[in-house]
């Protein structure tokens, strides 16, 4: 970290290649939103620690690979960059999505499930806030707008998946 011209900067991020920025920003965002949505929905629908953990691990593997392939194909379809950059974006997407998703397992394993869900929501919103701040800074726009926009979308996902989980539980009941 460097403090320059009254602004805190993380140099590794300022000099990071575009392919890695794409993969990390997409993987982190998708890892937070998808994992939180799944966790909240599964919890409200089943109240089962095992099912929530299974869902998180499934997201960490299957969805990380799916997102990485999606980025790979998207970058290939642009037909503008070298193959190395395409693979860098692919790898960065997988690594970011996998690692971010797996962090949500920790509170579910170590604490009461209700508390783990709250901790996970706070953790996920924190990660999105930090990423959004740096995205806004890179674009030269007010961070509060970008942060607000991204947190609003995340909160919509959380609320909607909670409501859907409750609805499923009422319709079919937790087994």
N, C-alpha and C positions, 0 to 999 in steps of 0.2 A: 504494500500500500504506500502511496505517495500523496503528500499534501502539496498541491501546486495551484497557485493563483486562487487561493481560497476554496479550492475544490478537492475533495478526497477522491482519489482515483486508484483503481486496481490495475496496475500496468499489464499484468498478464491478459486481462480482458481487453484492454485498449489495443494490444498488438495481436490478439488472437486471430487466426485465419477465419475467413468467412465460413468455410465448411464446418469448422468446429463450433463456431457461434450458432450456426443453424441447428446442428445436431443437439448441442447442449441446451439451447433455449427451447427447442421443440420438445426434447426428451424430458426436461425438467417440468415444463408446463403440463405436458400430457401425463407425466408420472404423478403429479400432484392432483390434477383434476380427475383423472380416471380412477386413481386409487381411492381418493376421498369419496367420490361418488359411489364406487363399489362398496367400500367399507360402511358408509352410512346406510346405504340401501340394504345390504346384507344384515347389518346389525338391527335395523328397525324391523326387518322382515323375519329374522330368525332368533336374534339375541344369543347367537352361538359363537363362542370364541373360535372353535375349530373351523367353522364355515367362514368366518371373517379372515382368519389366517390363510386358509386355503384359497380364498378369493384374492388376497393380496399377492400370494406367491404365483398364482395363475397369471395375474396382471403383470407381475415382474418378469415372467418368462414369455408367455404367449403374446401379450400386447406389446412388450418391448421389441420382440422380433418382428411383429406386424408393423409397428411404427417405423422401425429401422428399414424394413423393406419398402414401406410407403415413401419414405424420404429418398431411398435409393432410386426407386422408379421415377419419382418426381424430378430428381436431379438429372437422371438420364434423359428424361423427356425434354428437358431444356436444351440439351445438345450444345451446351456452351462451355463446360468445364472439362478439365482432364479427368480421367478415370480415378486418379489418386484422390482428388477432391471429393468425388462422389463417394468413394469408400470411407474417407475421413468423416463425412457427414453421416454416413450409415453407422459407422462404429460409434461416433459421438452420441447419436440418437439412442442406440441400443444401451450404451453404458449409462447415460444420464437417466433414461427411463428405468432401467433395471435398478440402479443404485438408489434413486429417489424412492421408487416403489418399495424396495426392501426396508428402507428406514422406518416405514409405517408399521412393520411387524413388531418392532421393539416394544412400544408401549402396550400392544395387545398381549404380548407374552408376559410382561413383567407386572402389569397392574390389572385392576378390575376393568372389565370390558367397557362399562359406561365411561369411566375416567379415560381409558385409552382412546376412545372415539373423540372426546373433547381435546385431549392432548394432540391427537393426530390432526384435527381440524386447525388448531392453533399453529402447529408445525407447518402444515401445508400452506396456510395463508401467509405465514412468515416467509417461506421460501418464494412464494409468488410475489410478495412485496419487494423482496431484495432483487429478484430478477427484473421486475417491472421498473424499479428505480434505475437500474443500470441500462435497461432498454431506453427509457426516457432520456437519460443523460446522453446516450449515444446519438439519439435523434435530436437533441437540443430542445426538448419540449419540457413543459412542467411535469415533474414526476407525479404529483398528486392526481393528475388526469389519467395517466397510464395506470397507476396503481389502483385508482378507483374503478376504472373500467375492468381490469383483470380480476380484482376482488369481487366485483359485482357478478361477473360471470361465474366465478367459483362458488359464490354463495347461492346463486340460482341452482347450480348443479347439486349442491349439498341439500338444499331445501327440497328440490324436486325428487331426488333419490330417497330422501327420508319419507316423504309423502307416499311415494310408490311402494317402498318397503312396508310401511304401515298398511297400505291398501292390500298388498299381497297377503300379508299376515292375516288380515280380517277375512279375505276371500277364501283362502285355503288353509290358514292356520299353520303355525310353526310345528314342525314334527320333531 
